[in-house]
């Protein structure tokens, strides 16, 4: 998997102070996409084990307390990304059980394949659906167009 940007401290992509990873690769080609440079799976930089370790360390940081991890892009559920993203969310669940995970995807929740569904079963909030320029509304929070849905899942934190 490749990624474009990693923000160690972020307050604009999800609730609270967070770590945010923007991955490479998106096949939705939404008209008006704000992030076209992320579409190619080979754009950006290689996501390394060192960066995965850094994300875990940042989530555990007690000086700047993070509420959780946000995964955006590009599309974290792109077929080229799902193996790495599954590993990452499993690790966050295992090593940082008190942190939440938010994810943005252009796929619809009801259309996900088995591995995408497995990933979504491990996260807390999914904002799904393509960006529809005609349904753009600047007043929306955490989403760009009104067709997109914010799904909040109840996870067993035990
Ligand atoms: S899903 Fe997001 S990144 Fe992909 S084309 Fe649509 S707006 Fe752009």
Boltz pocket constraint, residues with backbone or C-beta under 6 A from the ligand:
constraints:
  - pocket:
      binder: B
      contacts: [[A, 26], [A, 27], [A, 28], [A, 29], [A, 30], [A, 32], [A, 33], [A, 34], [A, 35], [A, 36], [A, 38], [A, 73], [A, 74], [A, 75], [A, 105], [A, 106], [A, 129], [A, 130], [A, 131]]
      max_distance: 6.0
